[in-house]
Amino acid sequence: MNNAKILWVDDEIELLRPHILFLTDKGYTVEGCNNGYDAIEMVQSGGFDLVILDEMMPGMTGLETLPHIKELRPELPVIMVTKSEEEQIMDKAIGSKIADYLIKPVNPNQVLLSIKKNLHSRELVSSQSTADYRAEFGRISSQLGAAATFGDWKTIYRKLVGWELELAANPDESIREVLAYQREEAGVEFGKFVRKNYAEIVNGRASETPVMSHTLLREMVFPLLEQGGKVTLLLIDNFRYDQWLSVRDLMGEGYSVETDDLYCAILPTATQYARNAIFAGMTPLEISRRTPKMWLFDNEEGGKNQHEEEFLRALVASCGLSDRKVTFDKLVRPEQGRKLIENMGRIYDADFSVIVYNFLDILSHARTETEIIRELTEDDAAFRSLTRSWFEHSELLTLVRLLRDRGHTVVITSDHGTMRVDTPVKMIADRETSQNLRYKTGKRLAGYSPKEVFEALKPEDIQLPRSNLSSTFVFAMGRDYLIYQNNAGQFSRYYRGTFQHGGVSMEEMMVPLIVLRPKV
């Protein structure tokens, strides 16, 4: 690992022979010179991996030599060594993009540590990460077998996502394969948990009932309003926990992260059901019974989320918050985000502002329909990268920072996540059946094995309405997607590797719930 070539520049280079011998014993090739002029020539032709540069040298100082080195090799790490602890000199060195800063007298181990940090950090971190995950593998496997509540599954999911992000750049492909295997195993076990326990959970009869779509505002958001101050809810469609972690440093800048949690999205994990449940504070079955004119079934024509603002205002009033000024905005195109930023006064004036951001949902659909987006998001890691790139340049990030400057508490969440699918499950259905690939509802659903899916033969048992007396629901599990037998070949190829939502998976059902408080 140490076959690196180092240039050490110091006007007292002969006195540093013990240091050079120490590094040589560690496997490094070290060459020395005693002035900046020679150092520049050697960098130009020597193929060095790192430079150790004395700041106080006669003729040309280290700070004067540094720009010339950077002009020749901008990427070359330079460790500055000086006797001076003056802040001005440190600022100049750091401003010139040095890799590290050491104060004389230095000891050999101090120099070695700096070299390792700058030349081998990736290999060392990767090696340590591999060892750490191998040690954790057994503990996670034990947790999979013992998980009995949604809280247990939250713990497992957070660990797996954390390891996925940590090992994403690890050159050890075998350890990533082990993690992928464990994630698949976890997905299977989570599906079994949902099949066995979902009816109890959604009806509030479980021993531990998590926050769910229809209880989210009452339990987690409205209490923030009651504490005083202005609250803004950002609901980002299709936003997953791994995507939150990939943009946390951007979104959380200038904020304290008060809550970093997960809530349980209802089934189907699709906008029509989950988002209406959030804003109505009711399950889909309750919505269809209490406000039948505001509920459309899958097979009915028309927009399925036309009444979100009406649902929200009714819920706010029913919770005794009717005196609070509320705004609601839904953004589905970039120009709408720009227009909202130009008219932020109404958001600043509101006690409670809700902003629905549909961009990630659009991106998911674009990935299905556009070849270039498929190529840019070939896997979850690439999709996270594209998400971060969009966040860095989006109006949403500008919006979050404007709200921070005005002292708003910001809640970031979603109505559901999304799952990258790869295994088709064939079934038979009539023309009235819903078109979603992760769930189907309608009459005469058949042709599938009940072991492959989560089926609800009595939808009301899981708080879902029927479009007719014989309607049932079938949900895809894990990475499966539901296709019809009469066009199985075409649909199987077209949708394999796409991101879908509506079914049973940790990615879709475990939704990030983040509360950001502006730092004082």
N, C-alpha and C positions, 0 to 999 in steps of 0.2 A: 504493500500500500504506500510505502514511503519513497518510491523512486522519483522524487521530485528534485528539481535543480534550483538552488537558492543563491542569490547574490547578496552578500553582506557588505555594506558600504559604511566605513568608519575611518576617520583619520588616525585612529589608534588600533588599526586592524590587527597588528601583531600581538597586541595584548589580549585579543579575543580568541587566540588559538585554542584554549581549553573549551570554549563554547563551540567552536567549529568542530573540534574532535568529538565532542559529545553528540552533536547532530549527525556527524558522519557515522558514528556507532549506531545511531538510530536508523541508518539507511538512507540519509539524504546526501546529495552531492552539493557541497558548499564551496563557492568561489568568493574571494574577497578583493576589495580595492579600497584605496584610502582617500578618494576625492570624487566629487560629483561629475567632473568631466569624463573620467574613465568609466564611471558608472553608466553614463548615457551611452557611450560607445558599446559597452558590454551588453546593455539591454537591447541595443539595436541588432546585435548579431549573436547573442548568447543563448536564446531559447530558454530563458529562466521562467520558473513557475511562481516565484515570489521574491520580493526584495525586502531586506531589512536595512533601513536607511537612518543613519545618524543625523540628527537635526543640526547640531553645532559642529560645523566643519569649516576650516579656513578656505578662502577662495570662493567657492560656491556652496552655500549652506544647503542643508537638506530640503528646506522649504523652497529654495530656488531650483534645486535639482528635480524635485517632484513633478512640476508641470511638464518638464521635458520628457520624463519617463512616461507620464500619462498620455502625452501626445503620441509617443511611439507605440505604447501598449496600453490602451485605455482600460482593458480588462485585467491587467496585471495587479495582483494585490501587493500593497506596500505597507509594511509595518514601520512606523516612525518611532525612533528611540531618541530620547533627549534627557538632559540633566534638568531642564527647566520645567517648572510646574506652573508657569504663567498661563493664565486663562486665555490671553490673547494668542499665544503660540498654539495652544490646543485648538482654539477655534479656527485658526488658519489651516492647521493640518486637517482637521475634520472637514472643513469646507472644501479642501482639495481632494476629498474622497479617499482618504487613507483607509486601509482595512483595519488597522488597530493602532494603539498608542501606548508605548511602554516608557516608564520613567526609570532612569539609571539610579542606582546600579541594578541591572537585571540579573536574575539567576538562570541557569540553563533550563530548568523546568518551566519557568515563566515563558521563556522564548519558545520552547517546544509546544506549550499549550496554545500559544497564539498561532503558531504554524499549523497545528492540527485543526484549530478552529477555522482557519481560512483556506486550507487545502483539502482537509479530509472530513469536514463536518458532515457532508452529505452521506459519505460511506459510514461514518461513525454513527450518525443518527439512524440510518437505515439498518445497520447491524443491531443497534440497541432496540429499535422498534420491532425488528423481527424477533429478537429474544423476548421482549416484553409481551408481544402478542402470543408467542408460543406458550408462555407461562399463563396467559389469560385464557387461552383456548379451553382448557379443562374447566376453568371456573364458569365460563359462559355455557359450556355444554351441560354442566350440572344445573345451572339456572334454567335452561330450556326444559329440563325434565321436571323441575319443581314449580314452574310458573303457574300460578293459580288465579291471578287477578290482572286487570288491565295495568295496574301500577307495576306489577312484576314485568310485564311485557314492555312497558315504557323504559324501564331500566335496561333491559336487554337490547332494545332497539337503539337507545342512545349510545350504548357501548359499541354496537356493531357499526353504526354510522361513524362514530369517532375513529374507530380503527380503519374504516374504509378510507376516510380522508387522510389519516396519518400514513397509511401504507400505499396511497395512490402513486407516489413517485418512487417507491421502493424498487430497486433494480432486481430484487429477488422475486421472480415471477412465481415460484412455488408457494411462497407465503401468501401471495394474493389469491392463488388458487385455493389454498386452505380456507382463507376468509370467505371467498365466494361460496365454497361448499357449506361453510357454517351458516352463511346468510340464507342459503337455499333451505337448509335444515330448519332454521328458525322460521322461515316463511311457511313451511309445511306444518310445523307445530302450532304456529299462531293461527293458521286456518282451522286446525282442529279445535283450538280454544274458542274461536269465534263461533264455529258451528255448534259447539256444546253450550256456550254461555251467553250468546248475543241476546236472545229473547229476555233472559233475566236482567241483563245490563240495561237494555233500552227501556224496559218497563220499570226500572228502579228497584228491582227486587234482589239484585246481587249483593253479596256481603260487602263489596266495595264498589260503589257506583261512581264512575269517573264523570268529569265534566264532559258533556256531549253537545252536539250542534245546537239542540233546542234549549239547552240550559246555559250556554256559553255567555250570553250577554248578562243574564240575571246574576250568575255566580261569579263571573270574572271581570266584567267591564263596568256594569252599573255601580258596584261598590267603589270603583275609582272616582266616578262622578260624585258620589255621596261624600267623598273625602274633601271635595272642593277642588278648584282649579279646572282648567280646560283639558278635555280628553279628545284625542283623535284616534279613530279606529281605521287602520289600513288593512283591508281584506284583499290579499293578492291571490287571485284564482290559481289553483294548481301548485301552490308554494309548498315545497317539502322541507323537512327538517335538515337534510343535507345541504339544500340550497341556502337555508338560513345560515348555517355554519360557514358556508363559503363566502357570504357577504356580511357577516356579523361585524367585522372590523370597519366596513364602510358605513353600514346603517347605524352602528352604535357609537360613532365618533361624536364625542361631546355629551353622551348620555351615560347614565348608570343603568345597567341591565338589572331591573328589579325582579323580573320573572323570566325564566327561560324554561318553558315547560311544554308539554304535549297534551292535547285533549283528544277525545274520541269522536271522529266523524261518524254520523249515522250511515246506514246502508239504505239505498245505494249511495256510494260515495261519488255522487254526480251533482252538478250545480242545481238542477231542478229540485232535487230533494234536500240536499244538505244546506244550500244557501237560504232557501225559503225557510227551512227550520230555524236557522240562526236568527233571521230578522223577525220571524213570527213568534219565536219562543215557544213553538209547538212542534210536535212531530207531524210528518206528512198526513197521517191518519187524522189527527186533530184538526189540521188545517182544512182538509177536505170535508170534514163534518161541520166545523164551525163557520167556515167561510167558503162554501162550495163554489160560489161564483168566481173566487180568486184562485181556484186550483184547476189546472188542466192535466189530464192524463197523458201518458206518453204518446198514445195514438191519436190525440186531438190536435187540430191545427192551431197555430198561434204560439207566441212567446211564452215560455214556461216560467219566466222570472220578471214579469211585468209589474208585480205589486210589492216589490221589496221595500220601497220607501213607505208605502201604506202600512205594511206589516210592522216596520220599525217604529213608526210614530205611534201606532196603537200599543205596541209593547212598552214603549217609554211611558206612555200615559198610564197604562195598567200597573206599572211599577211605582207610581207616585212621583214621577219625574216630569210631569207635564209642564212645569214652570221653566224647564231648561230649554234653551234655544238649540235646535237641532238642524243640521244640514246633511244632505245626502247627495253624493256624486258618484256616477259610474263612468269609468274611463275605459274605452275600448280602442281608441286610436291615439297615436302620439300627439296629434294637434290638440286633443281634448286636455291632455296633461299640461301642455304649454298654456292653453287658455285659462286653466284653473290657477296656475301660478301667477298669471297676470291679474287675476281677480281674487287674491288671497284674503282680502279684507273680510269677506263673508265667513271664511273659515276661522280667521282670527277672532271674529265677534261671537262665534258659536260656542256654547258650553260643551256640546258634543257633536263632533263632525265625523261622518262616515264616508270613506272614500274606497270604492271598489275598483281594483286595478285588474284588468283582464289580460294583460300582455302575455303572461306565461302560458295561459290557456291558448292564446292565439299562436304562440310559438310551438306548443305541443302539436296543434293541428297542422301548422305549417310543416313540421317535421314529417308528418304523415303524407302530406300532399306535394312537398317540394324536395327534389332530389338533392339539391345543394345543402339544404338544412339537415337532411339525413346524414350527409357526409360530415357535416360539422358537429353533429351530436350522435356519434355512432354508439356511445355507451353513456352510463350515468355520469362518469367523470367528465366527459366532453360536454354533456348537458349542463353540469354545474359550471364549467368554465364559460360557456356561452351565457349562462344566467348572470354570472359575475360581470362579464364584459358589458352586458346590457345595463346592469345596475350602475356601473361606474359612470355611464354616460346618459342616464335616464332622468326624466323629469321627476321620477319618484324619489331619487336620492336628493335632488334639489329641494323637493317638497319636505322631506324628512328634516333637512337642515334648517329650513325656514321655520318649521314648527318648533324645533329645538330652540331657536333664537327667540321665539315668542313664549317659551316656557310651557308648551303643551306636553302633557303626558301622551305618549304614542303607544298604542297597542297594535302589534303586527301579527296577523294570523292569516288563515285561509279557510275555505269551506271544505277542501279535500286535497289530498296529494295526487300523485300520478304514478303509474307503474309501467316499466318497459316490458312488453309482452313478447313471448317467443314460442309458446306452445298452443296450437289451435285445438279446441274441443268442439267436435261436430254435434249438431242438434237439428231437430225438425221443429218448425213453427209455422203459423199461418201469417197472412199478410198484415194482420193487425199488431203483430209483435213489435216491441220497441227495437230500435236499431243499434243501441249501444253495444259495444263489443265486450264489456265487462259485466253486464247484467242484461237479462231479458225478462220482460213481463208481458203476459198475454195468455190466451187460451191455448190449450193443447200443446204445451211445450213437451217435447219428447226426444228420444233418440240419443240421450246422454246417459252416462252412468251416474247415479246419485253420489257415488264415492268421489267423483271428480269435481263436484260443485257443492255449493251451499244452497239448498233449495228451501223456499218458504211456501209450502202448500197452503198455509193459512196466513196470508200477508198481514192480517190484523194482529196476529200474535207478535209481530215485530214492528208494530205501529206504522204499517203501510196500507194505503187504500187499494181497493180493487177497482179496475175499470169496468168489470162485470163479475157476475157471481162465480165464474169458473176460472178467473185470473189467478195465476201464481207468479212467483219470482224465482229466478235462478241467477246465482252470482258466481262469477269466475273466481278461482282461487289462485294465489301465487302469481305466476307469470303466464297463466292461461288466458286465452281469449276465445270468445264464443262465435262460431261461424255456422252457416247453414250448409247442410250436406249437398244441396244442389249446385252450389258454386264454391265448394270447399277449396279446390286447387287455386283458383284465382285469388280469393280472399286471404288464404293462408299465406301466400307469398307477399301480397300487397301490405298486409298489416304486421307481419313479423318484424320485430325490432322497433315498433312504434311505441309511443307513450300514451297510455289510455287510463281512464278512471271510471269508477262505478262499482268496482268489485271489492274483494276481500284481500287485503295485504296490509302489512305494517306501513308501507310507503303511502298508501291511500288513506288509511284510517287514523294514523297517528300524526296529528296536525300540529305544527309549531304554534305556540302561544307565547308571545314575547311582550313584555311591558318595559318601555324605555322611559326613564325619568331624566329630564335635563339636569346636567351637573350645575350646581350653584356656583 
